[in-house]
């Protein structure tokens, strides 16, 4: 059985989140720091900053000035500050995505805390943003993660995959301490589009990806849920993949009562309807 439908603003049946993990080079450095000596490898991430982000911003403007949320590691904000400023200039939300995209290791709480704090500090220092939302690198989590987010007054997390609608994480005596905006690998472009020598996978055609995304949207729309599309500028920002995104957005826009919103807006709406 699917979740109970959420009451979205203005009678919307489905909320749509267009989210982009702006990892840039951290996707390659976070798991293997020796890649710092491999400019060809890092150039895959650099593409996201040089070409992907500007192209995505233009597409969102052309499709109706649609809102989006970009989850940005602190390292990326430090080295591609102008691109993050462009994201903010277009009115999009910037969320927290660690400092260097290192995967959370549950046995290393000190390292997890360092990534959290350094990422927050970098976003504040470079672009003046104190984020209200967090997405863990690669969806890796620990039992300590929610505590860290609540203590730092985050509004929401989007790292879990246990349902299709928002819900509350309890913490201490507060049963509604943090909103969760669930995602899923089937709605993540990386598994279809990003190739690595150390972790090779087949590159999927646009039609293959579009079919999966459209089927997922139809089912979530019917259930009155949350459609959380996870993308990466270095992947979805490739020329043909941009057309895929354009086609997917046009498909969604063909349904009535759809609300395109930022993650912050969705979390706030969920809090208000649950009051």
N, C-alpha and C positions, 0 to 999 in steps of 0.2 A: 504494500500500500504506500502510495506517495504521500508527501506531507500535506497538512492542512494548508490551503491557500492563504497567502498573506494579503491583507488589505492594503494595497498600494495607493499612493495619492491619486486624486482625480479619477478614480474608478479604473485605473490601469489593471490589466489582468496579469501582466508579466513585467518584471523589471529586468533591464538589460544592462550589464556592465561590460564596457569595452575597456579591458585592462592591458597594460603593456609593462613588462618587466624590462626596464632599460638597464640591462646588465653591462652592456659594452664589453670591454676586455675582461671584466671580472669573471665572466662565465668560464673563461679559460685559465685565469690566474687563481681563482678560488680553490680549485681542486688540484692544480699543479703549478705551484709558484715558479718552477723552472721554465715555464712558458714565457717568462719575461725575456728570455734569450731567443725566442722564436717569433720574430715579427710577422712571418707569414701566418702562423697560427692566430696571433692576436689580431691580425687584420680582419678576421671574421667578425670579431666583436667591434672593431673600429668602424666597420660598415654601418652598424646600428646607429652610431652617433653621426657619422658623416653624411649618410644617405637616408637611413631608415626613419629616424625621428622627423626630419623636415618633410619627408614624403607622407608620413602618417598624419602629421599636423595639417598638411594641405588637403589630404583626403577627407579628414574630419570636417574641415571647413566647407568643402564642396558638398558633402552629404547632409548639410543642414546645421553646421556648427555643432556637431554632436559632442557631448561631454565625455571625457575619459579620465581614467586614473592611471598614472605612471608610477610604478614602484621602482625607486632609484637607490642603489647602494651608495653609501657615502663616498667611496672611491670614485664612482662615476661622476658624482656631483662635483668633486674636486677637479677632475680632469676634463670634464665636458660641461662646465658651468653654463656656458652660453646656450647650450641645447636645453638644459633644465630651465633656464630663464625663459626660453621660447615656449616651452610647455606651459609655464605659469602665465605668460603673457596672453596665451590663447584661452585662459580661464580653466585649464584642467587641474585636477588634483594631483599632488605629489605625495606618495606614501613611502614608508620606510621599508627597506629591503636589505637590511644588514649593512655592514661597512664594505666588506670585500667579497661577498657572496660565498663565504665559506659555509659549508653545510653545518648545521647545528649538530654537535656531538654530545649526547646526553651525559657522557662520563666526564665532560669538560665544562662545568658550569662557569668557570672563570673566563674561558674563551667565549662562551655564549654571551656573557655579560659585556665583555670587551667589544664584541661585534655590535651589540645593541647600542652601547653608549657612544662608540666612535661614529657609528652611522648617524645617530641623532645629532651629535655635535657638528658633523660635516654638513648636514642639510641646513642647520641653523646658520652656520658660519658662511656658507657659500651663497645660498639663495634665500636666507631668512625664513625658512619653513620649519615649523614645529608640526610634524605629521600627526594625524589622528588615527591612521591605519597602518597595518603591518602585514607583510607577506613574507613567510620564511623562504630562504633560498632552497629551490628544488622541492619545496613542500616538506623538508626535514624539520622535525620538531623535538621537543623534550617535555618532560613533566613540569619543567620550570618556566616554560615560555609564557604561559598565561599570567603567572604571577609577575613576571617582569613587565609585561604590557600593562597590567592593571596598576601596578605601582607607579607607572609613568603616564598614567591618565590617558591611555589610548581609548578610543571609542570602539574600534573594531579590529578584528583579525580576519585574514582570509588565507588560511593555511590548511584547513581541514576538509575532508571529503566524505563525511558521514551522512549527508543529507542533501537536499536541493534547495532548502529554504533557510533563511537566517534563523539563528537561535542565540540564546544567552549562555555564556560561560559563567558559572558561579565562582566566587572567590571569597573565602572567609564567610562572613555573615550576609554577604550581598549575593543574592541569587541571580542578579542581572548585572554582573560586573563588567562584562565585555560582550559585544555582539560578534558573532561568527558569520561570515559571508562565505559559504562553501564553494569550492571549485572541484574540478576533476580532470584527470590526465586526458580524457577523450576530448576536452575542450581546450587543450593546450597545444599551440602550434609546434612546440619544440619536438614533440615525439614524432611528428610527421616530416619536419623540414630541416632539422639541424643534424648534420653529420659530424662525427668525430673519428679520427684514426684509432683512438684508444677505446671508443665505444661506438663502433659502426652500426648504423641502422639504415634501412631502406628509405630513400627519399620518395615520398608519396606524391601522386599527381594532385592538382588542384581539385579535380572532380571527386577524387576519393575523399579528400578532406572536407569539401563542401557538402558531400552527401552525409557524412557523419555529423557535421555541425548542424545541418538543417534538420536531420532526424532528431537530434537532441533538443533543438529549439522547439520543434512541434510538440514533443512530449512534455517539456517543461512548461511551455505556454499553456497547454491544455490543463496542466496541474495547477496553474496559477503560481508558478514558482519564480526562482531567481536564475537568470541565465548569465553565468560568469565566464566570459570568454577571455582566456589568458594567452597573450601574444608577446613576442619579443621583436623589437625593431630590426635586429639582424636577420630575422627569419621572415616575418610578415612584411618587412620592408623591401624585400626583393621585388623586382618589377612585376612578374606574373603573380606573385603572392598578394601584392597590393590590389590587383584586379579581383583576386579571390575575396579579399576583405570587402571590397566595394560590392561584389555580388552578394555576399552574406548580409551586409547591412541592408541592401535593397530588398532582399528576401524578407528580413525581419520587418522592415518598414511596410511591407504589404499586409501585415497583420494589424487588426484594430486593437486599440487599448494597450499599446506597448509604451513603456516608459524607459527611455535612455537616460541614465543618470550616472553620477560618480559613485564610487563605493561609499564615500562619506554621506552622500544624500540618501542612499539606500539604507545605511545603518541608522541614520537619524529618523527616517520614516518608520523603520521597524520599531525603534524605541517609542516613538509617538503612538503607533497603533497598538502597542502592547501595554500602554499606560492604563 
